[in-house]
C-alpha cells in the first residue's frame, strides 16, 4: 500500500468473501444465514483494513462476482447479505462499496433501492464490471451518481507501468478511494 501510494495511486480496497449461492463454485452464502454472514464479512473487512492501515472513513468494496440474476432466492440472499454488510461497515465507520457485474449484483442492488426493500441498507458506492471498453461512468439509470461510482471497463490484460509489467484490469474511478 505504501508503494502504491508513493506512485501516486489511490486504491479501491476489495474484500472477497462468500459468493452468491447460485455462483457455481467455492464458498457461498447460506440463504438462511445471509444477514449474519454479511455482518461477519464486514467484521473481517474492518480487521483487514485496520491491519493495512486504512483508517475509518476509508471505503471497502465487497467483491460479489457475477451470478445468475434470474434465480429469485439467490438474488434475495445476495441483497440480504450486502445490506447487512453495508449496515455493519457503516456502524464501524467505514464507507461501504460493492463491486459486481453491471448485469447481476449492481442491477439487483439498484432494484432493491428502487423498490425500497425492507431492512436493506444500500452501499454508498458501487464499482461495476462492464467490459465495454468505454471509460465513461455511465451504466444505465443507476441510483448512485457518477461521483459514487467506479467502472471496470476492461478485463485482464498486461500493461507496463514505470518499467514493471503486470496483469491488470482497467477502471475509471470517481467514487471513494483509499490513499
KAGIGI-V303394 format. One record per residue. PHI is phi as a letter, one per 40 degrees, with the letter a starting at -180 (* if undefined). D_CENTER is the distance of its C-alpha to the mean C-alpha in Angstrom with 1 decimal. Layout:
<<PHI:D_CENTER> <PHI:D_CENTER>>
This chain:
<<*:18.9> <c:22.3> <c:23.2> <c:20.2> <c:21.0> <c:24.6> <c:23.8> <g:22.4> <c:18.8> <b:15.9> <b:12.7> <b:9.0> <c:8.9> <b:6.6> <b:7.8> <b:9.0> <a:11.1> <d:12.8> <b:11.9> <d:13.3> <c:17.1> <b:17.8> <c:15.7> <h:19.0> <a:19.0> <g:18.2> <c:17.2> <b:16.2> <c:15.7> <c:19.2> <d:19.6> <c:22.1> <b:20.1> <d:16.6> <c:16.7> <c:18.3> <c:15.9> <c:12.9> <c:15.0> <c:15.9> <c:12.4> <c:12.1> <d:15.5> <c:14.8> <c:11.9> <c:14.4> <c:17.2> <c:15.4> <d:14.6> <c:18.3> <c:19.6> <c:18.1> <g:19.6> <c:16.6> <c:18.2> <d:17.4> <g:15.9> <c:13.4> <c:9.7> <b:7.5> <b:3.7> <c:3.8> <c:4.6> <b:6.4> <c:9.0> <d:11.4> <a:13.9> <c:17.2> <c:16.4> <c:20.2> <c:20.4> <c:20.6> <c:20.5> <c:17.4> <c:15.6> <d:17.1> <c:16.0> <c:12.2> <c:12.7> <c:14.7> <c:12.4> <c:9.3> <c:12.1> <c:13.6> <d:10.6> <c:10.4> <d:14.2> <c:14.7> <c:12.5> <d:14.2> <c:17.5> <c:17.2> <g:16.8> <b:13.3> <c:11.0> <c:8.0> <b:4.8> <b:2.2> <b:2.5> <a:5.9> <c:9.5> <d:11.2> <c:13.8> <b:12.2> <d:9.0> <c:9.0> <c:12.8> <c:12.9> <c:10.9> <c:13.2> <c:16.2> <c:15.6> <c:15.8> <c:18.7> <c:20.6> <f:20.0> <d:19.2> <d:21.2> <g:19.4> <c:15.9> <b:14.0> <c:11.6> <c:8.7> <c:10.3> <a:7.9> <b:6.0> <b:5.6> <b:7.7> <c:9.8> <a:13.3> <c:15.8> <b:18.7> <g:19.8> <c:19.6> <c:18.2> <c:18.2> <c:15.2> <c:16.9> <a:15.5> <g:17.7> <c:18.2> <b:14.9> <c:15.1> <c:13.2> <c:15.6> <d:15.2> <c:15.2> <b:11.8> <b:10.2> <b:9.5> <b:10.7> <c:11.3> <c:14.8> <a:16.4> <c:15.8> <d:17.5> <a:20.7> <c:23.0> <a:23.5> <b:25.8> <b:25.0> <f:27.9> <g:29.7> <b:26.9> <c:25.8> <a:22.4> <c:20.1> <b:17.1> <b:14.8> <b:15.5> <b:13.2> <b:14.3> <b:12.9> <b:14.2> <c:11.4> <c:11.5> <b:12.0> <b:13.8> <h:17.3>>
